[in-house]
Amino acid sequence: MNDLDPKAKLAHMAGQIARFFRPYPEDEAVTSIADHITQFWSRRMRDEFVAAFNDNDPTLEPRVGKALAQIRGKLAGGSAT
């Protein structure tokens, strides 16, 4: 993974989180993905992730794209540290 560009690394990491939550119902999985990224990624990583992708980016797993909208809301609301 060291050869991946920063955007690809973020997509890969978000995809790993999405795969963990694959057995969960859709709404619960999307919220859990967003919560995980908001709680455990650094502010810089979250900012880079939000800047690098749009909600419909085909390089993201569909649930990650949906979670991205929630992450944007959390960042805009100032609730993320």
Secondary structure, 3 states (H helix, E strand, C coil): CCCCCHHHHHHHHHHHHHHHCCCCCHHHHHHHHHHHHHHHCCHHHHHHHHHHCCCCCCCCCHHHHHHHHHHHHHHHHCCCC
